[in-house]
Amino acid sequence: MPSHTSRIQGTSPRQAPSTVNEVVNALQRKLNMNHIETAPNTSNSTSNPPSRRSSFSMDSLLHHKKDKKHDEPKERDDRAKRNPLTGRPSNKSKDRTSARSPRVAPAQPGRFEMIIESPPLVLFGTTSNSSGALLSGRLKFLVTDPTGEARLHNVNMQLKATSISKKPVGKDCKECSEKVEILKTWEFFSEPRTFVAAKDNQFPYSFLFPGHLPASTQSQLASIQYSLHATATTSHGETITYTHPLSVQRAIQPGPEKSSIRIFPPTNLTGRVQLPLIVHPIGVFPVTMVLSGVVEKKSESQTRWRLRKMTWRVEEHSKVISTPCNKHAHKVSEGKSILHQETRVLANDELKGGWKSDFDTIGGEIKMEFEASLATKSGRPSCDVDSPTGVEVKHNLVLELIVAEEFCPNKNTSLITPTGAARVLRMQFAIIVTERAGMGISWDEEMPPVYEDVPPSPPGYGSADRNDGAWGGATIEEYHGDLPEYEELETMGNEETHGGPSNFGLPMRENRPPSRRYSNGEGPSRRLSPPRRPLGGLTNEELGAEPPQYALNRRGSGDEQEAAASEDYAEGTTSSAQ
C-alpha cells in the first residue's frame, strides 16, 4: 500500500490524464450497478411510484449546460400560457389574436351612378361679371336585386358646398371645422315606385352655378369642396346613398400687361416692372424690369449704382376665419372669431447676371428680362380665392435688388472706385393666379336659348283640316273689305337743282358709273378710300357738326378695364446692405 501511494505521488504531469480517466470509469461503473439494482424493484411494484433517477449522472457532470438549454424553452412556454396579470394559466380561446372576419354589409337592392352631360364647370371672369357655369346630368339607378325588381319610396339629391377649416377652434370638432351650405335640392318622386332592371331608370337634373361662388380650393389652412349627395329609401327601410364630387374652377380672360412703378427715397432710383395681368399655376410668365436713375452726374465726377444681384420669389398668403360652434363658443370672445394666416414660398431664384447697364444716357438705366414660375415641390399652388366664408388665398411677386455705389471722374469713366455703400431695394407686386380659360366661351354664349327665352315668332302656315298632318297652323282667308287710301309722301331735296333723283339724306347706295372695257385688258385702278357722299341736301350746320364717336362694347366692366390699363405707382423699400 505504501508503495502504491508513493507511485501516485511521484507521477509526472504527463501521466495525469490517464489517472483522471481511471477515476471517471470507476464512477461510471458504480452508477451502472446502482441502476441495475433498482430496475427489478420497479418492475415488481407497479402500484408504488417509480423511484427517482439519481440526479448525479455522467452527462450532467461532463455537459452541465445541456439540460438547461432544453428546460429554457419549456419554461418560456409555461410563462406564456400564464395570464400576465393573475399568473394563472390563460384560456387559449380568449387570448387568440387571430384577425376577426369583417362584417359583411347587407346586400342592397340597387345602386346609383352619375352621368355628367355638361362640359367642365368653369366660371369665366371675376366674381362681379361672371355669368356662372351650367351643370346638367342624369342620376341613374341600377337594380342589383336577384329578383330584378326594387321598390323605392323616395329619391332625393342635394348639391352641397362644404368649407373645411384645418385649424378649427375646437380640436377634432366637426361642427367647428365644417360649414355646409345646401345650394340645391331635387326631389325626384315622393310616392313608392317599382324599378325593373331591364329598364333605364334615370333622373335628369340641371343647375346654374352663380358667378359669385368661390372655386374649389385646397390651401394650407382651408378647403372648399362641392359634391352631389343622392339618397333613396327602400320599401324595407334601407337607405341607399351615393356621393359624387364636383370640381368648380375659375378662369379670367388675359388682358393687357400691367405696368408698375416703384420709387426708393432718398435715392433717385426708380423701378418700372411689367407683368402679365394673370398668371397660371402651370408654366412660366415673363417679367421685364427697368431701373432708372442709377447715375448722378456732378461738375467733375459722377456717382453710379451698379446692380450686383437680383432675387425673386413668389409667395402664397392663405387666410381663414375659424368660427366656433355653440359648444366651443366660450373659447373666444362673444361674437368674434379667430383669424389664421400662413405664408409659403412657391418658387424662388437668384440671378447674378443677364442684365444690361447703360450709364451714358441721362440718369442711366439697367434693363433685364427673366422668366418666373409657380412650380413648387411642396404641391400644386392654389388659385386666388376670396370667399364670404372667410377663406382667402392671394399671391405676391417679391423682387430684391442689391446695388453697390461707385465713383468715377467724368474725364475718364473707366477709373471706377467703389465707395463701399450698398443698398437692398425690395419691391412687391400682387399677381392673380387663375386657371387657363381655353376658348373662353361661357355657357350663355355657346348654347341655344332656352324655351322660355325665345321671343314670340310668327305662326307657320298649315292646313285647316284636322286629318291633315300640317293641321294647327295659320290659314289664308280672302279679304273682302275696302282697300286703304294711298297718301303721297313729300320728296326730299330738289330734283331741278341737282338734275337727278333726290335720294340725298337716305341711306341708299350711290349710283355707280357703267363699267368700261379697256383695250389693254386692264381695268381702272381700285380706289382704296371710301366713296364720298354727295353734298346735295346738306346744310352748313350739318357740314360743321362733329362726327359721332363710336366705342367697342367689350365684355367686362369698365372699371376693371381702366384699372388694368392704369399704372401701379407706389413706394418701394430700401435698406442698407450689411
C-alpha angles and dihedrals in degrees: 000000000000090000090054091051093050089050092056093047092048097051119121124238090257090067095053097091093055091051091053091050091053092053092049092050092050092052092049092052090052092052093050091053091053090051092051091051094052095047097075092048092056092049094052099047109051096160094059117077114261116266114259115253115246111268090218110084135155093242092056090048096050098031105030094163096051097085093045092058091054094045097050096070091048091052090050091051091050092050091047091052091055122086109253092222104042100023090230125125109275127224113254094214092057097043095046108125098195115143114267117238112254119251112260112225115229113263112259121218093235149349139220132246129189125224114190113200101174124083121257113305105255124163105211115209133007126313091266100053105024117121092208132237128282121229120194131163148123132261108218124201117206118198111222099169114122090233090060093235135091128184118210128188097201143349120208133173132191133195109217133190110204123194113193123193115206091201106047125176092243114046114235090004112137094197091055095045102040129058113183124194121188109218099178139003126201122195105190095183137342102195124081114271134180119227124201124210093226093061130075104248107194135155116201121212140171137188136180113222108218115240095237095064116109119247124248107285137187109185135159094266107027146005136213119209136178124203144163117234118196122190131184132180120212128213090257093056096257120142123223115198133185132180125197119184120220129206116214117188134184124218125186120201115247116251140175119319117270118238119206130187126202127186126201114205137224086034126064092240117130126183124205117191128184118203134172115259093239134024128205125222091236122050137024133286128206123244124195121194132183120187111197133181094050094135125064111185124201132181097278106005142026137215122221136193111215121196111235105171139001127197129183134188138176115225128198116208116199125189133180132176112216113207117196124230124236091269095055099033091111091069093072135036118281112282095001136111138203121256118212122192131185134175127197132178112238099185139350141175141182125223125194097175145008100099133107122232118204113186096164098073123082106284093357127248139224115203128190140161128197141160124244130189142186095230111139137173094217093068145290113316119245123240122243112283133176109181127181088228090071101264113131132170124182136166134215134191112217121197122191121189125189111205127182125206120237135186127211136160120250093233094059114019092180091074097086121178120186113227094203094240119125136172138197114224114200124193129180127196130183115232129191114228113200140151122268113274097212109190090353095221114144126209095262092057101046102039126074117250120278118253093253092052096054110107119233110277130200115273119260124241117262145148129282091217113100091209091058119094092229094055117136100049130106122293129217116235130185119253115228101175132099121285117250118256117257118232121199116233124227115259118237119224132008118288094191095055099047097031099227144066110312104233095138115135092029122105094245130133115261119243112266121215116252115272116262129209122223127209095228092057094245123120127218119289113272115250110226096191117085116262115267120243116235114252096224115125095018121119128218091256091055091049092052096046119109117252116254119264118234126196132191115249102225126184113260137046121299094231092061093048091052092046091052093050095045122087124251106232119185143135121266128210125254129188137172115265116238 
